[in-house]
Amino acid sequence: MKPCRLLLAVFPILLAGGCDGGSAGNVTVESAWARPSPQGAPTTAFYMTIGNNTGQEDALQEVRIDNCEAVEIHRTSMDEGGVMRMAPVPGGQIVVPAGERVTLEPGGLHLMCIGLAQPFTEGQEVPLTAVFAVSGDISATAEIRDSR
């Protein structure tokens, strides 16, 4: 196939991926979002869905977001006294079993952006890099919006 024909054949496939998600092989980061951060707030949470369409387990180990001094993987849970608590996940990573999806959402798993350099505003698109044990770096874009 000539280079121009190859480009024309592949270009629509590349466009179909959209700007809100990324993938490496068959591990995907989809529908990433966060709420706008109030002026002066030092933290905010990010949410997304991770899909693992491979035949082997993978794990989200790290996420890099330029506007955040640090990004930690957290879980919100209810303690014995009925109080909601948030803490880093044990081991600092999220295992994504082969053939499954893991959703990071309010009230559960999420990414804490700590040490905001500037507040996030409604409509902003924030690039991020998710680092996986097997799949490596996956680039995606998170939308800043009021809710899902």
Secondary structure as UniProt FT lines:
FT   HELIX           3..16
FT   STRAND          22..24
FT   TURN            25..26
FT   STRAND          27..34
FT   TURN            39..40
FT   STRAND          43..52
FT   STRAND          58..64
FT   TURN            66..67
FT   STRAND          68..78
FT   TURN            80..81
FT   STRAND          84..88
FT   HELIX           90..92
FT   STRAND          94..96
FT   TURN            98..99
FT   STRAND          101..104
FT   TURN            106..107
FT   STRAND          109..116
FT   TURN            122..123
FT   STRAND          125..132
FT   TURN            133..135
FT   STRAND          136..144
//
